[in-house]
Amino acid sequence: MISHFSKAVGQLGDPKLRRVLWLSIGLSLVLFIVLWFTLWWVATTVPADAIPGMEWLKETLGTIFDWLAGFLFIGTLLVLTLMLFPAVVTVIVGFFLDEVADAVEARHYPALPEAREQSLSEVVVSTVKFALLVVLLNLLALPFYILLFFVPPLNLVLFYMVNGYLVSREYFDMVAQRRLAPGDVKRLRRSHRGSLQLAGMALVLLMTIPILNLLTPVLGTAFMVHVYQRMSMKKLDHK
């Protein structure tokens, strides 16, 4: 895994990836600016008396209420950003997958035949489906995140396990489906679920680090190309 990651990092300066890298960073920023602006608009537009008990709480706490409200808003913003980042990255990577994978394969696996053609609708449907699944599962896990709020190691373990599974599955499927039929991709993924879980958790960890998380769409795709090729070669060796 470390070797695959090193190769992916080492290729970030490749001219073929540079354009995609800047485009993915720009798109990530745009999507989150829209999210942050929307949350700010909701917070400043919805009156306090529209929320049951909020007006009473505001009158009771006085100026302390404003401090708490500001802290709560910033906390909500950070939590939602953290929860939604895997879904946002999933959408972004769908647009740039082929360009990144082609560049990695051209440098490291030049003997590979041409990739299987995928229609735009197939890519869009797959990307949107997984993005929605990431959001849905995180929302379902939210009560557990809250229950484990005061047990920091456990809530982080839950977050990384859930999103590690989802991210590894999405990246692996998108990369592998360029070479294999969906049924073969599913069987290969299941036979390496442990390794892929670790790979996914490593990518989610990267997604939680400011600035570095903007590299994830490109870096994660390049990394997963190496992971897939290694698993594919192992499969051939066993035959």
N, C-alpha and C positions, 0 to 999 in steps of 0.2 A: 504493500500500500504506500509506504514511504517513497519507494522508487517511482511508482506511478505519479504520485503527487509532485515529486521533484521534476519529473519530465514535463508535467503540465505547467508548472511555474516557469521552468526554463524556456518554454515556448511563448510566453506572454509577449515577448518582444518581436515575435514573428510578424512581418508586415501584413501577412494574411489575416492575422488575428487582431492587429492593432485597431483597425477600423471597427470591427465587431465589438471589441472591448469598449471603445469610447461610446458606441451606439448603445450598448447594454447599460453602461453607467448612466448615460443621459436619460434613457427610458426608465430606469429604476428611480432616479431622482424625481422625474416628472410624476410618476405614479404615486410616490410617497408624498410629494408636495400637495397633490390633489387630495390624498387621504387626510393629511394634516389640516389642510384648509377646510375640508368638509367637517371634520371634528370641531375645529375652532368655530365655524359658522353655526353648527348645532348648539355648541356650548354658549355662544353669545346671543343666540336668537330665541332659544326656548326659555320662557320666563320661569323664575323659581317657583311661582305658585302653581305652575302646571304639573309639578311633581309632588305627589301627596307627602305632606309633612315637611317639605323643604322650606316653605315660608316660615313655619314655626321654628325650625332649626336655625334659620338665618337670623330671626329676631332674638332667639335665645343666646346664640353664640356671639352675635355682633361682629366686630372686626375679625375675630378668630375664624369666623365662617369663611371669609374671603381667602385667608391663608390656607385653610383646609381644602376649599374648592379649587384653588390654584394647584395645590399639591396633588389632589385627586385627578385633575385634568392632565397634568404632566405624567402622572403614573399611568393613567389610562392610555395616553398617547404612546408611551414606551411599551406597555404590554401589548397593545394592538399591533404596533409596528413589529414587535418581536414575533407575534403569532402569525401575522399575515405575510411576513417576509418570504417564507418558503413558497407560499402560493403565488406571490408576485414574481419571484424568480422562476417558478415553473412556467408562467405565462411568457416571460421574456425569453427563456431558453428555447422555447418552441419556435421562435422567429429566427434564431441564429444557429440552430443545431447543425444543419448541414454544412454551413460555412466553416464552423469550428472543427467538426469531425473530419471534413475533407482535408483541412490544413494539417491536422494531427496525423491522419493516415498517410498523407503525401510525404511527410517527413520521416515517420517512424515505421510505417508499414506499406512501402511503395509497391509491393508485389500483390496487394489485394485487388480483386476484380472490382468493377464498378458497383457502387451501392445500389440496392433495390430501390426502385422508384416508389415514392409515396405521394399520394394526391394531397393537395392543400387542405381539402376537407378532412382527410384522415388525420393530418397533423393538428389541425385546429380543434377537432372534436376530442382527440386524445389529450391535448394540452388543457383545454377548458375543463374536461372531466376530472383530471387529476388536481387542478387548481381548486375546484369546488370541493373535492374530497379532502384536500388539506385543510380548508377552512372548516368544513363540517366536522371532521374528527377533532380538530382543535377546540371547536365550540363544545363538542360533547365532553371533551376532557377538561374544559374550563372549571367545572365544579371541583374536580380533583386537584387542579392547580391551586384553587382557592383554599381547599381543605389542607393542602400541604404547604400553604404559604409560609407557615412558621417552622417548616422543616425543610430549609433550603436545599440540602442535598437531594432529597426525594423529589421535590417539585421539578428540579432541573433534570434529574434522571428521567422522569416521566416525559418531560418536554422533548428531550433528545431522543428517547426511544420511539415516541410516536412519530415525530417529524423525520427522524433518521430512517425509519421504515418507509415513510411516504416519499421522501426525497430520493432515496436510493432506488426505489421501485420506478419512479418517474424517469430519472436520468438513465437508468439501465435500460428500461423498456424503449425509450426514444432512440438511444444509441444502437441497441441490439436489433431493433426492427428495421434498421437500414440494411441489415445483413441476413436476418432470419424471419421466417413466418411467425406470426403472433403465438401460435401454439408452441413452437420450439423455444421462443423467448421465455415463455412462462415456465417451461420445464428446466431450462438452464438457470433461470433466476431462483427457482425453488431448490435446486441442487447446491446453490451457493448462498443460501439466505443468510447464514452467519457472517460471511465475509462482506456481503452487501449491506447488512445492518451496520457493521462497523464503518464502512465507507460512507454510508448515509449520515451517520452521527458525526463523522469528521466534517462533512460538508455543512451540516447544520451548525456545528461549532463555528465554522468560518462565517456563516450567515449572521451570527450574533456579535461579531467583532466589527465595530464601526469602521468605515472606509474600506477595509478588506472585504466586507460583505458585498460591496458593489462589483467585485471581481468574480463573484460566485457563478453567474451564468456562463461565462467563458471558461473559467478555471475548472468548474465542476464538470462541464461537458468534456473538456480535454482529459481530465482525470478519469472519467468514466469510460472513455474510449479505450484507454490503456487497461482498465480493469476488465472490460468486455473481451478485449483481444487476448489477455492472459487466460481468462476462463475458457475462451474458445479454443485456444491452443492446448490447454489441459484436456479438454474434451477429445480433441483429435489424438492426443498422446494415449489416452485410455483405450481408444479404438485400435 
